[in-house]
Amino acid sequence: MQNHHMLLSLCLLYATGFACMKIQRMIYHKDKIITGEKKMLKKNVELDGKTIFVTGAAGFIGSNLILMLMKNIQKVHIVGIDNMNDYYDVSLKEFRLNEMKELDALMSGDFTFIKGSIADKALINELFVKYKPQVVVNLAAQAGVRYSIENPDAYIESNLIGFYNILEACRHSYDNGNSGVEHLVYASSSSVYGSNKKIPYAVEDKVDNPVSLYAATKKSDELLAHAYSKLYGIPATGLRFFTVYGPAGRPDMAYFGFTNKLVKNEMIEIFNYGNCKRDFTYIDDIVTGVQAILQCAPLPNEDGVKYKIYNIGNNQPESLLDFVAILQEELKAANVLPEDYDFESHKKLVGMQPGDVEITYADVSELERDFGFKPATSLREGLKRFAQWYKKFYG
């Protein structure tokens, strides 16, 4: 009987121990799941009341970002710079500037505009000393893949020398014990992926084979930013934008250029015989993502560098032929084109252009994980808004 009790006790002890071990394993497993989960990043840069320096302020992304910040951030001081060059119709840049100035009169913050070039080192240094920005957003660049083949000097001046001047100004913002720049965010581009075959493009992918000077300058910017972050502790985030579109955009982009030609009854050329796909991303989605990123400066990575790169795209590549079909439907709906417009007779399929790629497709999983961000505007809705704006702006 005693042996039975002893055996029962041992069984209970064993069972209890096994259960405890099992519970411990479950707790450990649960902890592992919890600690292993990638949570959204916590904000570590307060924008309220701060001075934000935005380059390319009259540009497409820059102007829309400024408008969003003025609406959403209390008592923000925005200093914008743009050289107002004539790469495309300057009246569009003036239109954007007027929008910002009109909003400035209604908001709690303030907007200061300086006409000048980021390639002017003395001017950039002067502005940093005068305004002491805590957040810097470098969106100034000579844009356009095809234009870089014809006018390389403009790309070296703006995209390399200009960005170097911004990095140097950020570096010296910490001089004499000053707190300096809390976060530098700068524009890179999906063009850095070149002719990579692996899709969707992920930030970890190799980007050592650019197919245009524009792409090479953007990759160079990423390397320069990493070096300055490593050497001087500048928290820097690079954004690889994917085919941004929307109202008051760039006329050299397909949707805008096609519209201008169709209105004039000219032929439009669809490259690679229509076998191209683009990750079209609506401007409001882009600047929503940028605003979220501004508030989360990167923490030191495994190498101790405060540096990060994100893709910002729609994660949904659209066929160029489908895109053009939707565009012409929305242009008709907005009365930009007449209802009986013979679109097919104005369309010509041609080969691939030098420096172009067949597909762009963003893996935005890191952006979604860190910020809960996912673009929400469909291509049809975005083109509808563009067509309505075009009708209002051009009549």
C-alpha positions in Angstrom: 0.0 0.0 0.0 2.9 2.2 0.9 4.5 1.5 -2.4 1.3 2.5 -4.1 1.2 5.8 -2.3 4.9 6.3 -3.2 4.2 5.5 -6.8 1.2 7.7 -6.9 3.2 10.6 -5.3 5.9 10.1 -7.9 3.4 10.0 -10.7 1.8 13.2 -9.4 5.2 14.8 -8.9 6.2 13.8 -12.4 2.9 14.9 -13.9 3.1 18.2 -12.0 6.7 18.7 -13.1 5.8 17.8 -16.6 2.9 20.2 -16.5 5.1 22.9 -15.1 7.7 22.3 -17.7 4.9 22.4 -20.4 3.5 25.6 -18.9 7.0 27.1 -18.8 7.5 26.1 -22.4 4.2 27.6 -23.3 5.1 30.8 -21.4 8.5 30.9 -23.0 6.9 30.2 -26.4 4.3 32.9 -25.8 7.1 35.4 -24.7 9.0 34.4 -27.8 6.0 35.2 -30.0 5.4 38.5 -28.2 9.0 39.6 -28.3 9.5 38.3 -31.8 6.6 40.3 -33.2 7.5 43.4 -35.1 5.5 46.2 -33.6 5.0 49.6 -35.1 7.7 52.1 -34.4 7.2 54.6 -31.6 7.5 58.3 -32.5 10.7 59.8 -31.3 10.6 63.1 -33.2 8.0 65.6 -32.1 7.0 67.9 -35.0 4.8 70.3 -33.2 6.5 73.7 -33.0 9.6 72.5 -34.8 11.4 74.0 -37.8 11.3 71.8 -40.8 13.5 72.5 -43.8 12.1 71.2 -47.1 14.1 71.3 -50.3 12.3 71.1 -53.6 9.4 73.0 -51.9 7.7 73.9 -55.1 8.1 70.4 -56.5 5.3 67.9 -56.7 6.1 65.9 -53.6 7.6 68.8 -51.7 4.6 71.1 -52.0 2.1 68.4 -51.1 4.1 67.4 -48.1 4.2 71.0 -46.9 0.5 71.4 -47.3 -0.1 68.2 -45.3 2.3 69.3 -42.5 0.7 72.8 -42.3 -2.7 71.2 -41.9 -1.7 68.4 -39.4 1.1 69.8 -37.3 0.6 72.6 -34.7 2.7 75.7 -34.9 5.1 74.2 -37.3 7.7 76.4 -38.9 8.5 75.3 -42.5 11.3 76.8 -44.5 11.2 75.8 -48.1 13.8 76.2 -50.9 13.4 75.7 -54.6 15.3 77.0 -57.6 12.1 77.2 -59.7 13.9 75.9 -62.8 12.2 75.5 -66.1 12.7 71.8 -66.5 8.9 71.9 -66.8 6.2 74.6 -66.9 7.1 77.0 -64.1 3.4 78.1 -63.8 2.7 74.7 -62.1 5.4 75.5 -59.5 3.9 78.9 -59.0 0.4 77.3 -58.6 1.8 75.1 -55.9 3.5 78.0 -54.1 0.3 80.0 -54.1 -1.6 77.1 -52.5 1.0 77.0 -49.7 0.9 80.8 -49.2 -2.9 80.8 -49.1 -2.9 78.0 -46.5 -0.2 79.7 -44.5 -2.5 82.6 -43.8 -5.1 80.2 -42.2 -2.8 77.9 -40.1 -1.1 78.2 -36.8 2.3 77.7 -38.2 4.2 79.6 -40.8 5.8 79.0 -44.2 8.9 80.8 -45.5 10.0 80.4 -49.1 13.5 81.0 -50.5 14.2 80.9 -54.2 17.6 79.4 -54.5 19.6 76.2 -55.3 20.8 73.6 -52.9 24.0 73.5 -55.0 24.8 76.9 -53.5 26.8 75.9 -50.5 27.0 79.4 -48.9 23.2 79.8 -49.1 22.5 76.4 -47.5 24.9 77.1 -44.7 23.4 80.6 -44.2 19.9 79.1 -44.0 20.9 76.4 -41.5 22.6 79.0 -39.3 19.6 81.4 -39.5 16.7 78.9 -39.1 18.4 76.0 -37.2 16.0 73.3 -38.6 15.5 70.2 -36.4 14.0 68.2 -39.3 15.3 68.2 -42.9 13.5 66.8 -45.9 15.6 66.7 -49.1 13.2 66.4 -52.0 15.1 68.7 -54.4 16.6 66.8 -57.3 16.8 67.0 -61.1 14.2 64.4 -62.0 13.6 62.3 -65.1 15.4 59.2 -66.3 15.4 60.1 -70.0 16.4 63.7 -69.4 19.6 62.5 -67.5 20.9 61.1 -70.8 20.6 64.4 -72.5 21.6 66.8 -69.7 24.0 65.0 -67.3 25.4 68.2 -65.7 22.1 69.1 -64.1 22.0 65.8 -62.3 25.5 66.0 -60.9 24.9 69.6 -59.7 21.5 69.0 -57.9 21.5 65.3 -57.0 25.2 65.0 -55.9 26.6 68.4 -55.1 23.3 69.7 -53.7 22.8 66.7 -51.5 26.4 66.8 -50.3 25.8 70.5 -49.2 22.7 69.3 -47.3 24.7 66.6 -45.6 27.5 69.0 -44.6 25.0 71.5 -43.2 23.4 68.7 -41.1 26.8 67.6 -39.9 27.7 71.1 -38.7 24.3 71.6 -37.1 25.8 69.7 -34.1 28.8 72.1 -33.8 29.4 73.7 -30.4 27.2 71.2 -28.6 24.0 72.2 -30.4 21.3 69.5 -30.6 21.2 69.9 -34.3 19.2 67.9 -36.8 17.0 65.2 -35.3 16.1 63.5 -38.6 17.2 63.8 -42.2 14.7 62.3 -44.7 15.8 62.3 -48.3 14.3 61.2 -51.7 15.8 58.2 -53.4 14.1 56.4 -56.2 12.8 53.0 -57.4 15.2 53.5 -60.4 18.1 52.3 -58.2 16.8 48.7 -58.7 17.8 49.0 -62.4 17.0 46.0 -64.4 16.7 43.6 -61.4 14.8 40.5 -62.4 13.5 39.7 -58.8 10.2 41.3 -58.1 8.7 42.8 -56.1 11.7 45.0 -55.3 12.8 44.8 -51.7 15.2 47.2 -49.9 17.6 44.3 -49.2 18.0 43.6 -53.0 21.3 44.4 -54.7 21.2 47.8 -56.4 24.7 48.0 -58.0 23.7 48.0 -61.6 21.9 51.4 -62.5 20.7 51.8 -66.1 20.6 55.6 -66.1 22.6 58.5 -64.7 19.6 59.5 -62.7 19.5 56.1 -61.0 23.3 56.3 -60.4 23.0 59.6 -58.6 20.2 58.3 -56.4 22.2 55.3 -55.4 25.1 57.6 -54.7 22.9 59.7 -52.4 22.1 56.6 -50.4 25.8 55.8 -50.0 26.6 59.4 -49.0 23.8 59.5 -46.5 25.0 56.2 -44.9 28.6 57.5 -44.7 27.5 60.7 -43.0 25.2 58.8 -40.7 28.1 56.5 -39.7 30.7 59.2 -39.3 28.6 62.0 -37.7 25.6 60.3 -36.2 23.0 62.0 -38.5 19.7 60.0 -38.2 18.9 59.5 -41.9 16.1 57.8 -43.8 16.0 57.3 -47.6 12.8 56.9 -49.4 12.6 55.0 -52.7 9.6 56.5 -54.4 7.6 54.5 -57.0 5.9 56.4 -59.9 4.2 59.2 -58.0 1.1 60.7 -59.7 -1.8 63.1 -59.0 -3.1 66.6 -59.6 -0.6 69.3 -60.4 2.1 66.7 -60.9 5.0 66.6 -63.3 4.2 67.1 -67.0 7.1 64.8 -67.9 5.3 61.9 -66.3 3.3 59.6 -68.6 -0.2 60.4 -67.4 0.3 64.2 -67.6 2.3 64.1 -70.9 -0.3 61.8 -72.5 -3.1 64.1 -71.5 -1.3 67.2 -72.9 -0.8 65.4 -76.3 -4.3 63.9 -76.5 -5.9 67.4 -75.8 -3.8 68.7 -78.8 -4.9 65.7 -81.0 -1.3 64.5 -81.1 -0.1 60.8 -81.0 1.0 59.3 -77.8 3.8 56.7 -77.8 3.4 53.7 -75.4 6.8 52.2 -74.8 7.8 48.6 -74.9 4.6 48.0 -77.0 2.6 48.4 -73.8 4.3 45.6 -72.0 5.4 47.8 -69.1 4.1 47.7 -65.6 4.4 50.5 -63.1 3.7 50.7 -59.4 1.6 54.0 -59.6 1.4 55.6 -56.2 -1.0 58.5 -55.6 0.5 61.7 -54.1 -1.7 61.8 -51.0 -0.6 58.3 -50.1 3.0 59.2 -50.6 3.0 62.3 -48.3 1.0 60.4 -45.6 3.8 57.9 -45.5 6.5 60.6 -45.4 4.8 62.5 -42.6 4.7 59.2 -40.5 8.4 58.5 -41.3 9.5 62.1 -40.3 8.4 61.3 -36.7 10.4 58.1 -36.4 14.2 58.7 -36.7 16.0 55.4 -37.1 17.7 54.0 -34.0 21.2 52.6 -34.3 21.2 49.3 -36.3 23.5 46.3 -35.6 26.5 48.4 -36.9 25.5 51.3 -34.7 24.4 53.5 -37.6 21.2 55.5 -37.5 20.2 54.7 -41.1 17.2 53.2 -42.8 15.7 52.9 -46.3 12.1 52.3 -47.2 10.2 51.6 -50.4 7.1 53.8 -50.9 4.9 52.3 -53.6 1.5 50.9 -54.1 2.6 47.2 -54.1 0.3 46.7 -57.1 1.9 47.2 -60.5 -0.5 48.2 -63.3 -0.2 47.5 -67.0 0.6 50.6 -69.0 -2.2 49.7 -71.4 -4.7 49.4 -68.6 -3.5 52.6 -67.1 -3.9 54.5 -70.5 -7.4 53.0 -70.9 -8.5 54.2 -67.5 -6.9 57.6 -68.1 -8.8 58.2 -71.3 -12.1 57.1 -69.6 -11.6 59.6 -66.8 -10.5 62.4 -69.2 -13.8 61.9 -71.0 -15.8 61.8 -67.8 -14.2 65.2 -66.7 -14.9 66.7 -70.1 -11.2 67.1 -70.8 -11.7 65.0 -74.0 -15.0 64.8 -75.9 -17.1 61.7 -75.3 -16.6 60.5 -79.0 -12.8 61.0 -78.9 -11.1 58.3 -81.1 -8.5 57.2 -78.6 -7.2 54.3 -80.7 -6.2 56.4 -83.6 -4.0 58.5 -81.3 -2.1 55.6 -79.8 1.2 54.2 -81.1 3.0 51.2 -79.6 6.9 51.7 -79.7 10.0 49.9 -78.4 11.7 50.4 -75.0 13.4 53.8 -74.3 17.1 53.9 -73.2 17.4 53.9 -69.4 13.9 52.5 -68.9 12.9 49.3 -67.2 10.0 46.9 -67.9 8.5 46.7 -64.5 8.6 48.6 -61.1 7.0 46.8 -58.2 7.5 47.8 -54.6 7.7 45.4 -51.6 6.4 47.8 -48.9 6.2 45.2 -46.1 8.7 47.1 -43.9 6.8 50.3 -44.3 3.6 48.5 -43.4 5.2 46.8 -40.4 6.9 49.9 -39.0 4.1 52.5 -39.6 0.9 50.5 -40.4 1.1 52.3 -43.8 -0.5 51.0 -46.9 -1.5 53.1 -49.9 -5.3 53.4 -50.1 -6.0 55.2 -53.4 -7.0 53.1 -56.4 -5.6 54.0 -59.8 -9.0 54.9 -61.1 -9.7 57.2 -58.2 -6.3 58.9 -58.5 -6.7 59.5 -62.3 -10.2 60.8 -61.7 -8.9 63.4 -59.3 -6.1 64.3 -61.8 -8.6 64.7 -64.7 -10.8 66.9 -62.6 -7.9 69.1 -61.6 -6.7 69.3 -65.2 -10.0 70.5 -66.4 -10.2 73.2 -63.7 -6.5 74.3 -64.2 -6.4 74.3 -68.0 -10.1 74.8 -68.7 
